């Protein structure tokens, strides 16, 4: 998915020290129908795709969402740790606003 869906339920934007980070979420009830994460992190597009796939059709639960993100980043080098933290921080308020 390269663009937000028309039925997007929430969106977040965060300026990080490494660049701009955006997230879009569409819901069906209390389930994440789709998610799109994008920003100035071209080298991280594969990670973003994995997170998006993990979030799709998962329950709207902060702990579950954090677990999906952490699992995606598990075993990667320490350079990616701040990005994991920023994605988790970005998605949390989107989920709580909805």
MDAnalysis code that builds the backbone (N, CA, C; Angstrom):
import MDAnalysis as mda
import numpy as np

u = mda.Universe.empty(294, n_residues=98, atom_resindex=np.repeat(np.arange(98), 3), trajectory=True)
u.add_TopologyAttr("name", ["N", "CA", "C"] * 98)
u.add_TopologyAttr("resid", np.arange(1, 99))
u.add_TopologyAttr("resname", ["UNK", "UNK", "UNK", "UNK", "UNK", "UNK", "UNK", "UNK", "UNK", "UNK", "UNK", "UNK", "UNK", "UNK", "UNK", "UNK", "UNK", "UNK", "UNK", "UNK", "UNK", "UNK", "UNK", "UNK", "UNK", "UNK", "UNK", "UNK", "UNK", "UNK", "UNK", "UNK", "UNK", "UNK", "UNK", "UNK", "UNK", "UNK", "UNK", "UNK", "UNK", "UNK", "UNK", "UNK", "UNK", "UNK", "UNK", "UNK", "UNK", "UNK", "UNK", "UNK", "UNK", "UNK", "UNK", "UNK", "UNK", "UNK", "UNK", "UNK", "UNK", "UNK", "UNK", "UNK", "UNK", "UNK", "UNK", "UNK", "UNK", "UNK", "UNK", "UNK", "UNK", "UNK", "UNK", "UNK", "UNK", "UNK", "UNK", "UNK", "UNK", "UNK", "UNK", "UNK", "UNK", "UNK", "UNK", "UNK", "UNK", "UNK", "UNK", "UNK", "UNK", "UNK", "UNK", "UNK", "UNK", "UNK"])
u.atoms.positions = np.array([
    [0.855, -1.167, 0.000],
    [0.000, 0.000, 0.000],
    [0.900, 1.229, 0.000],
    [0.694, 2.139, -0.950],
    [1.551, 3.312, -1.075],
    [0.875, 4.617, -0.700],
    [-0.453, 4.614, -0.645],
    [-1.193, 5.819, -0.281],
    [-2.226, 5.471, 0.786],
    [-2.596, 6.454, 1.603],
    [-3.608, 6.184, 2.626],
    [-4.939, 5.792, 1.980],
    [-5.690, 4.929, 2.654],
    [-6.993, 4.532, 2.143],
    [-7.992, 5.666, 2.355],
    [-9.050, 5.667, 1.541],
    [-10.061, 6.725, 1.642],
    [-10.825, 6.653, 2.958],
    [-10.884, 5.466, 3.569],
    [-11.602, 5.320, 4.827],
    [-10.675, 5.415, 6.043],
    [-9.580, 6.148, 5.889],
    [-8.608, 6.328, 6.955],
    [-9.299, 6.891, 8.202],
    [-8.994, 6.315, 9.347],
    [-9.606, 6.735, 10.613],
    [-8.735, 7.698, 11.406],
    [-7.427, 7.616, 11.218],
    [-6.525, 8.476, 11.968],
    [-5.187, 8.613, 11.275],
    [-4.485, 9.687, 11.614],
    [-3.179, 9.942, 11.002],
    [-2.296, 10.643, 12.005],
    [-1.008, 10.378, 11.924],
    [-0.051, 11.011, 12.823],
    [1.172, 11.458, 12.058],
    [1.796, 12.506, 12.543],
    [2.984, 13.078, 11.926],
    [3.956, 13.412, 13.041],
    [5.212, 13.009, 12.887],
    [6.216, 13.250, 13.921],
    [7.540, 13.623, 13.271],
    [8.119, 14.735, 13.709],
    [9.460, 15.093, 13.250],
    [10.443, 14.486, 14.236],
    [11.285, 13.616, 13.743],
    [12.278, 12.960, 14.579],
    [13.652, 13.512, 14.235],
    [14.657, 13.250, 15.047],
    [16.009, 13.702, 14.703],
    [16.499, 13.134, 13.365],
    [15.946, 11.992, 12.961],
    [16.376, 11.363, 11.709],
    [15.518, 11.753, 10.517],
    [14.426, 12.482, 10.737],
    [13.561, 12.893, 9.634],
    [12.092, 12.793, 9.991],
    [11.251, 13.075, 8.998],
    [9.807, 13.079, 9.181],
    [9.247, 11.664, 9.118],
    [8.263, 11.378, 9.968],
    [7.636, 10.068, 10.033],
    [6.125, 10.284, 10.035],
    [5.394, 9.558, 9.160],
    [3.939, 9.654, 9.074],
    [3.330, 8.271, 9.223],
    [2.132, 8.226, 9.822],
    [1.393, 6.966, 9.914],
    [-0.084, 7.239, 9.670],
    [-0.721, 6.346, 8.951],
    [-2.147, 6.406, 8.656],
    [-2.762, 5.073, 9.066],
    [-3.943, 5.126, 9.692],
    [-4.598, 3.910, 10.159],
    [-6.071, 3.951, 9.733],
    [-6.572, 2.829, 9.230],
    [-7.999, 2.672, 8.938],
    [-8.518, 1.530, 9.804],
    [-9.698, 1.735, 10.387],
    [-10.269, 0.747, 11.298],
    [-11.571, 0.164, 10.775],
    [-11.855, -1.021, 11.241],
    [-13.168, -1.636, 11.082],
    [-13.531, -2.111, 12.483],
    [-14.384, -1.349, 13.151],
    [-14.687, -1.628, 14.552],
    [-13.448, -1.399, 15.402],
    [-13.085, -2.392, 16.207],
    [-11.883, -2.270, 17.044],
    [-10.720, -3.076, 16.458],
    [-10.723, -3.183, 15.130],
    [-9.679, -3.917, 14.411],
    [-9.004, -2.987, 13.415],
    [-7.692, -3.094, 13.309],
    [-6.947, -2.292, 12.333],
    [-7.139, -2.932, 10.954],
    [-7.818, -2.219, 10.076],
    [-8.078, -2.704, 8.719],
    [-6.829, -2.534, 7.852],
    [-6.178, -1.383, 7.999],
    [-4.940, -1.148, 7.253],
    [-4.117, -0.087, 7.963],
    [-2.817, -0.119, 7.697],
    [-1.888, 0.869, 8.247],
    [-0.869, 1.203, 7.170],
    [-0.456, 2.443, 7.157],
    [0.584, 2.892, 6.236],
    [1.563, 3.735, 7.030],
    [2.837, 3.373, 6.968],
    [3.903, 4.124, 7.635],
    [4.855, 4.604, 6.554],
    [5.153, 5.876, 6.581],
    [6.018, 6.446, 5.551],
    [6.832, 7.595, 6.158],
    [7.816, 8.061, 5.432],
    [8.625, 9.170, 5.911],
    [9.956, 9.243, 5.201],
    [10.905, 9.890, 5.854],
    [12.232, 10.126, 5.288],
    [13.187, 8.964, 5.545],
    [12.676, 7.762, 5.607],
    [13.477, 6.593, 5.969],
    [13.442, 5.575, 4.829],
    [13.962, 5.935, 3.680],
    [13.905, 5.086, 2.485],
    [14.489, 3.705, 2.760],
    [15.571, 3.648, 3.524],
    [16.223, 2.365, 3.813],
    [15.374, 1.478, 4.716],
    [14.307, 2.030, 5.305],
    [13.474, 1.270, 6.232],
    [12.141, 0.834, 5.631],
    [11.954, 0.993, 4.333],
    [10.671, 0.660, 3.707],
    [10.272, -0.800, 3.924],
    [11.239, -1.714, 3.907],
    [10.921, -3.133, 4.136],
    [10.421, -3.325, 5.568],
    [11.057, -2.661, 6.528],
    [10.596, -2.737, 7.920],
    [9.185, -2.176, 8.053],
    [8.925, -1.036, 7.404],
    [7.600, -0.438, 7.451],
    [6.560, -1.413, 6.898],
    [6.875, -2.060, 5.779],
    [5.947, -3.024, 5.164],
    [5.653, -4.184, 6.106],
    [6.665, -4.656, 6.809],
    [6.467, -5.754, 7.766],
    [5.572, -5.319, 8.926],
    [5.779, -4.114, 9.417],
    [4.940, -3.604, 10.500],
    [3.504, -3.456, 10.013],
    [3.328, -2.871, 8.834],
    [1.987, -2.700, 8.268],
    [1.274, -4.046, 8.126],
    [1.989, -5.050, 7.636],
    [1.399, -6.385, 7.472],
    [1.031, -6.986, 8.833],
    [1.875, -6.776, 9.832],
    [1.592, -7.289, 11.166],
    [0.396, -6.612, 11.819],
    [0.221, -5.330, 11.541],
    [-0.884, -4.583, 12.130],
    [-2.223, -4.894, 11.456],
    [-2.171, -5.241, 10.182],
    [-3.409, -5.471, 9.426],
    [-4.232, -6.577, 10.076],
    [-5.483, -6.269, 10.364],
    [-6.470, -7.155, 10.984],
    [-6.117, -7.542, 12.417],
    [-5.235, -6.761, 13.059],
    [-4.970, -7.024, 14.470],
    [-5.892, -6.145, 15.324],
    [-6.046, -6.567, 16.563],
    [-6.901, -5.854, 17.501],
    [-6.312, -4.498, 17.856],
    [-7.165, -3.552, 18.115],
    [-6.759, -2.200, 18.485],
    [-6.349, -2.201, 19.954],
    [-5.094, -2.571, 20.195],
    [-4.593, -2.733, 21.549],
    [-3.157, -2.218, 21.590],
    [-2.892, -1.266, 22.479],
    [-1.570, -0.629, 22.547],
    [-0.449, -1.645, 22.758],
    [-0.664, -2.602, 23.659],
    [0.351, -3.618, 23.932],
    [0.618, -4.499, 22.724],
    [-0.444, -4.893, 22.028],
    [-0.293, -5.726, 20.838],
    [0.449, -4.972, 19.736],
    [0.093, -3.713, 19.563],
    [0.742, -2.887, 18.534],
    [2.227, -2.732, 18.847],
    [2.563, -2.418, 20.094],
    [3.968, -2.287, 20.496],
    [4.700, -3.608, 20.276],
    [4.045, -4.735, 20.583],
    [4.658, -6.053, 20.383],
    [4.964, -6.337, 18.923],
    [4.049, -5.974, 18.037],
    [4.258, -6.179, 16.596],
    [5.460, -5.365, 16.127],
    [5.537, -4.117, 16.569],
    [6.652, -3.251, 16.167],
    [7.967, -3.794, 16.723],
    [7.990, -4.148, 18.004],
    [9.219, -4.658, 18.618],
    [9.665, -5.968, 17.978],
    [8.716, -6.836, 17.653],
    [9.052, -8.109, 17.005],
    [9.695, -7.865, 15.638],
    [9.192, -6.874, 14.911],
    [9.750, -6.550, 13.595],
    [11.195, -6.083, 13.710],
    [11.495, -5.317, 14.762],
    [12.839, -4.776, 14.939],
    [13.777, -5.720, 15.696],
    [13.251, -6.806, 16.252],
    [14.071, -7.730, 17.041],
    [15.239, -8.268, 16.223],
    [16.402, -8.269, 16.824],
    [17.584, -8.821, 16.171],
    [18.294, -7.867, 15.226],
    [17.726, -6.681, 15.018],
    [18.394, -5.710, 14.146],
    [19.420, -4.926, 14.954],
    [20.246, -4.170, 14.254],
    [21.308, -3.436, 14.953],
    [20.754, -2.287, 15.789],
    [21.566, -1.780, 16.676],
    [21.155, -0.728, 17.601],
    [20.813, 0.580, 16.896],
    [21.258, 0.765, 15.682],
    [20.955, 1.989, 14.933],
    [19.452, 2.105, 14.693],
    [18.773, 0.965, 14.536],
    [17.333, 0.995, 14.257],
    [16.477, 1.153, 15.508],
    [17.062, 1.013, 16.713],
    [16.282, 1.114, 17.947],
    [15.520, 2.432, 18.083],
    [16.130, 3.588, 17.798],
    [15.353, 4.835, 17.905],
    [14.153, 4.853, 16.951],
    [14.301, 4.287, 15.770],
    [13.188, 4.256, 14.811],
    [12.042, 3.415, 15.361],
    [12.339, 2.298, 15.980],
    [11.325, 1.451, 16.617],
    [10.568, 2.264, 17.664],
    [11.293, 2.984, 18.487],
    [10.689, 3.802, 19.540],
    [9.804, 4.890, 18.944],
    [10.282, 5.575, 17.889],
    [9.510, 6.655, 17.271],
    [8.229, 6.132, 16.614],
    [8.283, 4.970, 15.979],
    [7.079, 4.414, 15.362],
    [6.052, 4.071, 16.441],
    [6.504, 3.478, 17.528],
    [5.595, 3.156, 18.629],
    [4.974, 4.432, 19.188],
    [5.785, 5.468, 19.400],
    [5.294, 6.748, 19.912],
    [4.320, 7.398, 18.940],
    [4.563, 7.275, 17.658],
    [3.704, 7.880, 16.645],
    [2.341, 7.195, 16.589],
    [2.318, 5.876, 16.653],
    [1.059, 5.143, 16.535],
    [0.191, 5.233, 17.789],
    [0.782, 5.354, 18.957],
    [0.006, 5.378, 20.205],
    [-1.079, 6.452, 20.237],
    [-0.757, 7.728, 19.960],
    [-1.819, 8.734, 20.011],
    [-2.882, 8.553, 18.925],
    [-2.497, 8.018, 17.785],
    [-3.485, 7.781, 16.719],
    [-4.527, 6.794, 17.245],
    [-4.060, 5.740, 17.869],
    [-4.951, 4.701, 18.382],
    [-5.846, 5.276, 19.483],
    [-5.300, 6.121, 20.341],
    [-6.087, 6.669, 21.446],
    [-7.092, 7.727, 20.995],
    [-6.825, 8.420, 19.880],
    [-7.746, 9.424, 19.363],
    [-8.998, 8.806, 18.779],
    [-8.856, 7.604, 18.264],
    [-9.938, 6.964, 17.514],
    [-11.005, 6.433, 18.462],
])
